[in-house]
Amino acid sequence: MSACPYRIAGNFTVWESGITWVDGEVSNGALIRIRTAAGGRRTFRTHVEQMPGQVMIWKTGLLPGLLSATRTYSLSPHNGLTYLRVKDDIRGPLRRFAGDTIPFSPQDLHSYTAAVRRRAELLDRKA
């Protein structure tokens, strides 16, 4: 497996997003493989749904019906600013035992949103 170039993965691995590796094109209907800081070398197969500039949904899981995880990223304008909302939905009878079997841990979410804020502030200064 090779590292994903900038143009394909949107440089998630460069700006401390919590994602350490991406394979595949992050586009609507795509299947990508990712690794997260919390998941170590474990690779997660993730389905992507998106409407660019509005919403992106990443879905992954184990054994249909036993464990599924969905992370929804949405953007909304408000008073000249853009707000990012990230929502996790983890379902199934095995959710209490998920641990590192899914890429959506609270630490990953905190790291990701902190990195988005730093990145946005950095880009805003260049404008």
C-alpha positions as CSV (number, residue, x, y, z in Angstrom):
1,M,0.0,0.0,0.0
2,S,1.4,3.4,-0.9
3,A,0.9,6.7,0.7
4,C,-1.8,8.8,-1.0
5,P,-0.6,12.0,-2.8
6,Y,-1.8,15.4,-1.9
7,R,-4.3,15.8,-4.8
8,I,-6.1,12.6,-3.9
9,A,-6.4,12.6,-0.1
10,G,-6.6,16.4,0.4
11,N,-3.4,16.2,2.6
12,F,-5.2,14.9,5.7
13,T,-1.9,13.4,6.9
14,V,0.0,16.7,6.6
15,W,-2.0,18.9,8.9
16,E,-2.3,16.7,12.0
17,S,-5.9,15.7,11.4
18,G,-5.5,12.5,13.4
19,I,-5.4,10.6,10.1
20,T,-1.9,9.2,9.6
21,W,-2.5,7.4,6.2
22,V,-5.1,7.4,3.4
23,D,-5.3,5.2,0.4
24,G,-7.9,6.1,-2.2
25,E,-9.7,9.1,-3.6
26,V,-11.8,11.0,-1.1
27,S,-14.9,11.5,-3.3
28,N,-18.6,10.7,-3.3
29,G,-19.2,7.0,-3.4
30,A,-15.6,6.0,-2.9
31,L,-14.1,3.4,-0.7
32,I,-11.0,4.6,1.0
33,R,-8.7,2.9,3.5
34,I,-7.4,5.0,6.5
35,R,-5.2,4.7,9.5
36,T,-5.6,7.0,12.5
37,A,-3.2,8.0,15.3
38,A,-5.3,6.1,17.9
39,G,-5.7,3.0,15.7
40,G,-1.9,2.6,15.1
41,R,-1.2,0.3,12.1
42,R,-4.8,-0.9,11.8
43,T,-6.4,-0.1,8.5
44,F,-10.1,0.9,8.3
45,R,-12.2,0.5,5.1
46,T,-14.4,3.6,5.0
47,H,-17.2,4.5,2.5
48,V,-17.4,8.2,1.6
49,E,-20.5,10.2,0.7
50,Q,-20.2,13.9,0.1
51,M,-21.6,17.1,-1.3
52,P,-18.5,19.3,-1.6
53,G,-18.7,22.5,0.5
54,Q,-21.6,21.2,2.5
55,V,-21.3,17.7,4.0
56,M,-19.1,14.7,4.0
57,I,-20.0,11.3,5.6
58,W,-17.6,8.5,6.4
59,K,-19.0,5.1,7.2
60,T,-17.2,2.0,8.5
61,G,-18.1,-1.1,10.5
62,L,-17.6,-4.7,11.4
63,L,-19.9,-7.5,10.5
64,P,-23.2,-5.9,9.3
65,G,-25.6,-5.4,12.1
66,L,-23.1,-5.9,14.9
67,L,-21.1,-2.6,14.7
68,S,-21.3,0.4,12.5
69,A,-19.8,3.9,12.8
70,T,-20.7,7.0,10.9
71,R,-18.9,10.4,11.1
72,T,-20.7,13.3,9.5
73,Y,-18.7,16.5,8.8
74,S,-20.9,19.5,7.9
75,L,-20.2,23.1,7.0
76,S,-22.6,26.0,7.5
77,P,-22.1,29.7,7.1
78,H,-23.0,32.1,9.9
79,N,-22.3,35.9,10.1
80,G,-19.5,35.7,7.6
81,L,-17.9,32.7,9.3
82,T,-18.0,29.0,8.4
83,Y,-18.9,26.5,11.2
84,L,-17.7,22.9,11.2
85,R,-19.9,20.4,12.9
86,V,-18.7,16.8,13.4
87,K,-21.1,14.2,14.6
88,D,-20.4,10.5,15.4
89,D,-23.0,7.8,15.4
90,I,-21.9,4.4,16.6
91,R,-24.5,1.6,16.6
92,G,-24.8,-2.1,17.1
93,P,-24.6,-4.5,20.0
94,L,-20.8,-4.5,20.0
95,R,-20.4,-0.7,20.3
96,R,-19.4,-1.0,24.0
97,F,-16.5,-3.2,23.0
98,A,-15.5,-1.2,19.9
99,G,-12.2,0.2,21.3
100,D,-9.7,0.5,18.4
101,T,-11.9,-1.5,16.0
102,I,-13.3,1.7,14.5
103,P,-11.5,4.9,13.6
104,F,-13.8,7.2,15.5
105,S,-12.6,7.6,19.0
106,P,-13.3,10.7,21.2
107,Q,-9.5,11.5,21.1
108,D,-9.5,11.3,17.3
109,L,-12.4,13.7,17.2
110,H,-10.8,16.2,19.6
111,S,-7.5,16.0,17.6
112,Y,-9.3,16.5,14.3
113,T,-11.3,19.5,15.4
114,A,-8.3,21.1,17.0
115,A,-6.3,20.6,13.8
116,V,-9.1,22.1,11.7
117,R,-9.2,25.2,13.9
118,R,-5.4,25.6,13.7
119,R,-5.5,25.1,9.9
120,A,-8.3,27.5,9.4
121,E,-6.6,30.2,11.5
122,L,-3.4,29.7,9.6
123,L,-5.1,30.0,6.3
124,D,-7.1,33.1,7.5
125,R,-3.8,34.9,8.3
126,K,-2.6,34.4,4.7
127,A,-5.7,36.0,3.2
